[in-house]
């Protein structure tokens, strides 16, 4: 009797495993297909936006090849030239997949104007920037959205009036003075103090 019970339990467990594997076989390809699809949304459709050209990837599931290219460029201090080469090849706007995250990169002036000014409330940077920049610059116009961003921008805006930035030579001198205080032997330094000194003496 005990043997029959064991067989019955084993059979049920086998059926459960088979069902679970079947579900995975259905949903994993669907997940991969969803990852590969260009992103569409009601906002994109209402604005009559077309899907951007997609960066050619070897790894079309996670985009690991693009991620490691970026890591390599950063480690070689060639990230900005690498971006320039990428835009020269792909055009001013293109989509990509980097480490499983779908992104749209753009230097198109109208896109930047829309995201940063005309429809700023539809966009945001806090979710991606705050975890990375928060320990360095805190919560401010570079790392937050909404009321916090508006408050920081209102504090900064008077200093950026055209009359104040017509001549950047005094700012360049102050910046060079600050850079000269950074040790060149790789030793640790508190950059926050240097930045506070910069803004306190900066003629802007």
N, C-alpha and C positions, 0 to 999 in steps of 0.2 A: 504493500500500500504506500509506504513511504517513497518507494522508487517512482511510482506513478505520480505522486504529488510533485516530486522534484521535476519530473519530466514536464508536467503541466506548467509549473512555475517558470521553468527554463524556456518553454515554448512561448509563454506570454512575454517574457523579457526579450526574446528574439523578435517577436512581432513589434514590440515597442521600439527596439533599436532600428528595425527596418523602416518603420514609419518616420522616425526621427531623421534617418538618412535620406529618405525620400523628400521630406520637407526641405532639408538642406540642399539637396540637388536641384530643387525648384527655385529656392530663394537666393542661392549664391550667384547663379547666372543672372538673375534679375537685378541683384545688387551691382554686379559688374556692369551690366547694361546701363543702369541708372547713372553710374559713375562716368560712363563714356559719353552719355548724352550731353549736348551743350545745354547749359542752364537756361530755362525759360521761366517767366513769371508774368503775373498780371501787369506788373509795372513795366516790364519790357514790352509786352504786347500793346499796352495803352500808349507807350511812347514811340511805337512803331520802330522798335529796335530789331535789327537783324542779328543772328548769332555771329560772333566774331570768328575769323579764321583760327584754327586750332594749331598750336605748336606741335610739330611732329615728335612723337614720343616712341621710345622703344618699349617701355613699360606703360601700357595703356590703362592699367588698373590703379596703380598708386603714383605713377609719375616719378619713380625713384631716380631715374636717370637725370631728369631736370633738377631734382633736389640736390643730388650729389655734384652736378655741374655748378650749381650756385655755391655750395659749400667750398668747392675747390677754388672758385673765383674769389670768394671772400678770403680764404686762407692765403691766396697769392696777391692780395690787394689789387685785384683786377675786376671787382664786381661792376663798377660803373662802366668801364670799357666793354665788359661782356654784355651789359644791358644795351649799350649803344649798338653793338654788333647784332644783337637779337632784334632790336627794333628796325635796324637797317634791312634785315632779312625778312621779317614778318610784317612790317608795316607799323603804323602808329597805334593800332589796337589789335590784340590777339588774346585768345584764351589758352589756358594751360592747366595741367594737373601736377601739383607738387606735393609729394609726400601724402597723397590721398586727399588734398584740399584743392577744390576747383577754384581757379582765380582768373580774373580778367585784368590784363595789364594794358595801360593806355597812356600815351602822351598827346593824344588828340586834344587841342585846346578847348573845343566845345564840350568834350566829355568832362574835362577837368573843371571847367566853368560850371557845368551842371551839377557835378558832385560836390563842389566846394562852395558854391554860391547860390545858384538859381534854385536848386532842389536839395539843399544841404540836409534838410530833415529826413530825406529818404535814404541817406547814406550814413555811415559811421565808421569810426576807427577804433573805438574803445575796446571792443572785444579782442582785437588782434594786437593793438599797441600797448594797452595798459599793462598786461602781464610782462611784456619785454621792457618797456620804457619806465614803468612805475618806479622800480628801485633806483633808477638813475635820475629822472627829472620830476618824479612825483605825479600828482594829478594836475594837469594843466591843459593848455590849448593843443599840445602835441599828442596827448594820450587820452583825452576824454571827449564825450559828446554831450549834447543837450545843455542844460543850464550851467553846468560847470565849465564847459567849453565857452559859452557865451560870456560868462564872467571873466575868464582869463583873456579872451580876445578883447573885451572892452578895456581891460587894463593895459593891454599891449598896443592897441590901435593908435593912440595919440603919438606914440614914438615912431610909428611907421608912416606918418604923413609925408607926402612927397617933398615938402620943404626941408624935412629933417634928413632925408636920405639922398639929397642931391650931390653931396660930397662925401664919399666913403673913405677918403684918405685918413681922417682922424680915427675912424673905427679900425682901419687896417693897422695903424700904428699900435693901438691898444691891444688888438688881437695878437700881433706879433710879440708884444711884451709878455702877454699871458703865455704864449707858446714857448717863449724862451725859459720860462720857469718850470717847464715840465722836464724831469730828469731823462737823459738819453741813455742811461745805463739799465733801463727796465725796472728800476725800483718803484715801489708803491707810492702813490701820491693821492691826496684828497683833492680831486678835481672840483668838487663843489665849492671849496673855498676860492679857487681860482676864478670860477665862473661868477661868483658873487663879487669878487674884486673887479672883474671885467665890466659887469653892468653898473657898478658903482662909479667907475671912472669913465665909462664910455660916453662920448659926447652926444650920442643919440638920445 
